[in-house]
Amino acid sequence: MTFDEFVAARQHAFLRYATVLTGDPDLAQDIVQDVLIRVYSRWRQIESQDHPEHYVRKAILNAYISWRRLWSVRNLVPFGSPPDRAAPEHPGSEPSELWQRLARLPRRQRAVVVLRYYEGLPDSEIAEMLGCAAGTVRTHMSKALVNLRAEVGNHRFLEAL
């Protein structure tokens, strides 16, 4: 399969995945574009792997985590300043309570929730993608659920997951 065929077949799925991770469709497009540029330069090596899509999804995840780290260092907002943008929107729908709560999670907790519930991956694969132990994935998930429950104050939120 050529790079062009691969991108044509999977680009929309990559954009949806990045949008769920970032909560921002514009940032998702930037991340996917940057990742696909890097993938293009190494396509012959990546294509020969068993799962090139897995490689690209992991690259998108790593780009998201790196972007969040760089963004938090470079974009300081003075106390009391209005936000530049409204709350991120869920892909294809109005902003939801669930979407807004996910946006407030730390990046690794959010990544674990997205990989578990959106991608449907088991702890072992999430750990591989994040470069950590499966126990660390369970810890991130546990903390994420505690954070989400604390905001809601009841179990209604978990029914949405």
C-alpha positions as CSV (number, residue, x, y, z in Angstrom):
1,M,0.0,0.0,0.0
2,T,1.3,3.4,-0.9
3,F,1.5,6.3,1.6
4,D,-1.2,8.1,-0.4
5,E,-3.6,5.1,-0.2
6,F,-2.9,4.7,3.5
7,V,-3.6,8.3,4.3
8,A,-6.8,8.3,2.1
9,A,-8.1,5.3,3.9
10,R,-7.2,6.3,7.5
11,Q,-7.0,10.1,7.7
12,H,-10.5,10.6,9.0
13,A,-10.0,8.0,11.7
14,F,-6.7,9.7,12.7
15,L,-8.4,13.1,12.9
16,R,-11.3,11.7,15.1
17,Y,-8.7,10.0,17.4
18,A,-6.6,13.2,17.7
19,T,-9.7,15.3,18.3
20,V,-10.8,13.1,21.1
21,L,-7.3,13.3,22.6
22,T,-6.9,17.1,22.3
23,G,-10.5,18.3,22.5
24,D,-9.7,20.8,19.8
25,P,-10.3,20.0,16.1
26,D,-7.8,22.6,14.9
27,L,-5.0,21.3,17.1
28,A,-6.0,17.7,16.1
29,Q,-5.5,18.7,12.4
30,D,-2.1,20.2,13.2
31,I,-0.9,17.2,15.2
32,V,-2.1,14.7,12.5
33,Q,-0.5,16.8,9.8
34,D,2.8,16.9,11.6
35,V,2.8,13.2,12.3
36,L,1.9,12.3,8.7
37,I,4.8,14.5,7.5
38,R,7.2,12.6,9.7
39,V,5.6,9.2,8.7
40,Y,6.0,10.1,5.0
41,S,9.7,10.5,5.3
42,R,10.0,7.0,6.9
43,W,7.1,5.3,5.1
44,R,9.2,2.4,3.6
45,Q,10.3,1.4,7.2
46,I,6.9,1.9,8.7
47,E,5.0,0.1,5.9
48,S,7.1,-3.0,6.4
49,Q,5.9,-3.2,10.0
50,D,2.9,-5.4,10.9
51,H,0.7,-2.5,12.0
52,P,1.5,0.8,10.4
53,E,-1.8,2.2,11.7
54,H,-0.7,1.4,15.3
55,Y,2.6,3.2,14.7
56,V,0.8,6.3,13.5
57,R,-1.7,6.3,16.4
58,K,1.2,6.0,18.9
59,A,2.9,8.9,17.1
60,I,-0.3,11.0,17.4
61,L,-0.5,10.1,21.1
62,N,3.1,11.1,21.7
63,A,2.7,14.3,19.7
64,Y,-0.3,15.2,21.9
65,I,1.5,14.5,25.1
66,S,4.6,16.5,23.9
67,W,2.4,19.4,22.7
68,R,0.6,19.6,26.0
69,R,4.0,19.7,27.8
70,L,5.3,22.5,25.5
71,W,2.1,24.4,25.6
72,S,1.9,24.5,29.4
73,V,5.4,26.0,29.5
74,R,5.0,28.5,26.7
75,N,1.5,29.7,27.2
76,L,1.1,31.4,30.5
77,V,-2.2,33.1,31.1
78,P,-2.2,36.0,33.6
79,F,-4.6,35.5,36.5
80,G,-8.0,37.0,35.8
81,S,-7.6,37.1,32.0
82,P,-10.5,35.8,29.9
83,P,-9.8,32.6,28.0
84,D,-9.0,33.0,24.4
85,R,-11.4,30.3,23.3
86,A,-14.6,28.7,24.3
87,A,-14.6,25.2,25.7
88,P,-13.5,22.6,23.1
89,E,-16.3,20.9,21.3
90,H,-16.9,17.2,21.0
91,P,-16.4,16.1,17.4
92,G,-19.6,16.5,15.5
93,S,-21.8,17.6,18.4
94,E,-22.4,20.3,21.0
95,P,-20.0,20.5,23.9
96,S,-21.1,18.0,26.5
97,E,-20.6,17.8,30.2
98,L,-18.5,14.6,29.6
99,W,-16.4,16.4,27.0
100,Q,-15.7,19.4,29.3
101,R,-14.8,17.1,32.2
102,L,-12.4,15.1,30.1
103,A,-10.7,18.3,29.0
104,R,-9.8,19.2,32.6
105,L,-8.0,15.9,33.2
106,P,-4.2,15.9,33.2
107,R,-2.8,14.7,29.8
108,R,-1.8,11.2,30.8
109,Q,-5.1,10.5,32.6
110,R,-7.0,11.8,29.6
111,A,-4.9,9.7,27.3
112,V,-5.6,6.6,29.3
113,V,-9.4,7.3,29.4
114,V,-9.4,7.9,25.6
115,L,-7.3,4.8,24.8
116,R,-9.5,2.6,27.1
117,Y,-13.0,3.8,26.3
118,Y,-12.6,5.3,22.8
119,E,-10.0,3.0,21.3
120,G,-11.1,0.0,23.4
121,L,-7.5,-1.0,24.2
122,P,-6.5,-3.3,27.1
123,D,-4.1,-2.0,29.8
124,S,-1.1,-3.8,28.3
125,E,-1.5,-2.1,24.9
126,I,-2.1,1.3,26.6
127,A,1.1,0.7,28.6
128,E,3.0,0.0,25.5
129,M,1.7,3.1,23.8
130,L,2.5,5.3,26.8
131,G,5.8,3.6,27.5
132,C,4.9,2.7,31.1
133,A,3.9,-0.4,33.1
134,A,0.3,-1.7,33.1
135,G,0.1,-0.9,36.8
136,T,0.8,2.8,35.9
137,V,-2.0,2.7,33.4
138,R,-4.4,1.4,36.1
139,T,-3.2,4.1,38.5
140,H,-3.8,6.8,35.9
141,M,-7.3,5.3,35.2
142,S,-8.1,5.2,38.9
143,K,-7.0,8.8,39.4
144,A,-8.9,9.9,36.4
145,L,-12.1,8.3,37.6
146,V,-11.6,9.8,41.1
147,N,-11.2,13.2,39.5
148,L,-14.3,12.7,37.3
149,R,-16.4,11.4,40.2
150,A,-15.3,14.3,42.4
151,E,-16.6,16.8,39.9
152,V,-19.9,15.1,39.4
153,G,-20.5,14.0,43.0
154,N,-22.4,11.0,41.9
155,H,-22.1,8.0,39.6
156,R,-24.3,9.5,36.8
157,F,-21.1,10.5,34.9
158,L,-19.8,6.9,34.8
159,E,-22.9,5.8,33.1
160,A,-21.9,7.9,30.1
161,L,-18.6,6.0,29.8
